[in-house]
């Protein structure tokens, strides 16, 4: 069978138009994937090409679950930290994929579990982050954090972000967290506007299991995964976070592409 790629399209008119052009050009070498049905991903795909911004890429990363299929992001959104190429270089990038002239970058994910009354109600992998905060903006969240079974501290803040290195350039960065290279094996804890100013962002080894317990009056608490999926929390809920066994494979075309993306997206001196 001829090598082919899968295409996932952002629900936006322009992205749909570009996808139509791509399908007409590639013909049988491509197949459009409907992310409403995870059971219909063909086993013979070289990769999934994601036509959209970072939000679409994160959606696809959750959609493929534990499947061993690389993703290639194409920038249509405003930021595009997860995009390897742009619309202008789309056909050149796809040609390189068919020639198998590319690199694979492995990105870690976090395994997020929520236990309520002894029952597991959430069991999801995230690529960027898990965020705990109050739906009522005027109230502080109190999150007791345990690392490898040992009590660390209780963060009293507008919320708490637990992020991967990939997610370090997302909400965590906006909340004052550090930029962490994706190959640094770590998990980032970033309090959002902490009540105690000595509560600063913390990097821990990604081998460290995390448990978070909600303290005080945890009504109206929300757990948000990758900024897209939200769960209402109840008093007594426990959140368990650890490095997932399932990685995400991202297609890249040069070794130092991460730093080029970083400079460009953050508008650092020399970014073009």
N, C-alpha and C positions, 0 to 999 in steps of 0.2 A: 504493500500500500504506500502511496505517495506521502511523504512527510507533510503534515499540516499543522496549523496553529489554531488556537481558539481565540475568539474575540469577545470581550465583555465591554459593553457600551454604556456610558453615562446617560441617564434619562434627560437628555438635553438635545435640542434640535440640531445644533451645529455638530455635536459629537455623532449624532445619528446620521447626518449627511456624510461626514467623513468616513464613517463605518460603511455606508452604502458604497462609496467609491472604492474602498478597500476590498469589499466582498466582490464587486464586479471585476476588479483587477486580478485578484488571486483565484477566483473561481473555486475549484474543488480543494485548493490548498488551505482553505480556511473554513471555519464553522463558527457561527454565532452562538454563544452560550447564554442561556437564560438562567440567571442566578436565583430564580424562584424555585428551581428544581435541581438540587445538588446531586441527584442520582443520574443526571444526564451529562456528565463530563466524560467524553470519550477517553479511552486509555492510551490512545496513540498520539496524543498531542505533544508537540515539542515544547510548547509554552502557552500561557494565556497572556494575550496582549490586552492591557487595560486602558481603554480610551476614556480618560477622565482625570479628575484631580485626585488629591490624596484621599478624600472621602470615599471615592469609588474604589480606590486601591485597597483601603482598609476593609471595605465591604467584601471585596473578592477574597482577601486573605482569610476572613472568617468563613466565607462560602466554601472554600476548598477543604476546610477542616484539616485532616491529616494526610491529604493526598500529596504525593511527591511530584509536584508539577511546578516548574519555575514561572514566575510572573515578570512581565515587562511593562512598566508604567510609561504612558505617553502623556505628556503634560497638556492638559486642557484647563486645569484649575488655576487659581491665582498664585499658589505657593509651589507645590510640586516637589517637596522634599523626597517623595518616594518615586518620582518619575525619573527614569533613566534617559529618556530621549524626549524630543519635542515633536510637535506636529510636522514641522518642516523637514525633519530627518526620519520620519516614520518609515518610508519605503526603504531607505538605506539600512535602517536598523533591522527591518524584517528580512531583507536579503542576507544580512549577516547571520541572522538566526537560522535561516535555511542552510547556510554554508557551515553552520556550527562554529562560527568565529565569534565567540563570546565567552565571558567569564561568568561564574556563579558566585554571588555573595550570599552567605547564609546569615539570616537575621533571627535572633532568638525571640520567642514569645513567652508570655506569662500565662500560667494555668491558674484561672480564677475559680474558686469554689465558694459558695455561700451555704452554710448549714443553719437550718431553722428547726428547732425542736427535734434535733437528731436526724433530720431529713435533708439531703442535699437538694437545694432548689435551683442552684445555678452551677453550671460546670462548663466553662467557656475558655478558649484560648484567645488572647488579645495580642496584637502586634505593637500597639503604642502604649496604652495605659488603662488603668482603672482609677476612677475618681469617686471619692466619697464626699458628699457635701449636703448642705441643707437646702431644701427648696425655699425656705423662708430666709431671705437674705440678711435679716436683722439678727439672726441667732447664730451662735457658734456651734460647730460640731466638735465633739469630744471623742477622739479615737485612741484607744489604748493599743499600743503596738508591742507585739512580742516577736523577737527574732530568735529562731531556733529554740523556741520554748521559754526564752528568758525575757522578762519584762524590760522594755527599753524606756518608754515614756508615754505620756498621754498628750497627744497633740490637740490643743484647743485652738481652733482656727476656722476660717470659712470653709475649709475642706482639706482633704489630703489626697495627693496624687501619688500613685505607685506606677512607675514607668520603666520601660525597657530603654536601652541606649537608642534604639530607633525612635522611641517616643520622646527622647530628651529634647527634640526640636519642636515639639508640639505644645500642649497645654503647660507642661512642666517648665518649658523655657519662658513662657509668658508669665508664670508665677515666680520667676526668679531662680529656677533650677539651672544646673550646668548643662553645657553641650557635651555629650559623651559619644565618642566614636563607636559605631556599631560593633566593632570587634573587641571592645573592652567588656569583659564578662562581669556585668554589674546590674544591679537593680537600683533605681533612684526613688527616694522618698522625698517628696516636696510638699511641705505644708503651704496652704493658700492663705496669705495674710494672717500669720499666726498671732495669737494674742500675746504670747511670750516671745520677745524678739530674739532670744537665744535659740529658739527652735529654727534651725537652718536646714536647707536641703542636705540630704545624707546619701552617700553612695555606699552600698553594701555588696559583698560578693554574691553573684547570682546562684551560688550553691546554698544560700541561706533561706530557709522557709520562713514565711511571714504569717502571723495571725493578727487580725485586727478585731477588737471588740468595741462595740458602741457603748459609750458611757453617758451618764447624766440623763437627759431627756431626749432620746434619739428619735423622736417623732419627726416626720417629714424628711427623713434622710433618704438620699438617693444614691445608688451605685450606678455609675455610667461607664460603659465599656467601649473603648476606642471612640468616644464621643458620639456614638450612634445608637447604642442599645442601653436602656435604662431600667433599673429595678427598684421598686420601693422597698426600703428596709424596715424591719420590725425590731423593737427592743429584744435583746437576747440573740440576735443574729450574729454569727461569727463568719468572718471572711478569711479564707486561707489562700495565700498566694505563693507560688513557687515558679521556678523556671520550667517551662513546658518541655516535654520530650519532642514536641513537634516544631520544627523550624520552618521558616519561610525562605524559599530560594528565590533570589532576585537576579535577573539577567543584567549584566553590566558589560560595557565594551572597553573599559580601561581601568587600570588598577587604582588610580587616584581620583576617580569620578566623584567620590563622596565629598572631597574637599572643594572641588569645583562647584558642586551644587551648593555647598554650605556658603561659600563666598558670595555666590550669585544671589541666593535667596535671602541672605542676611545683609546684603549690600555692604559687605566689608570692602576696605580699600583694595583695589585690584579686581573686584568682582565685575564681570561683564555679562 
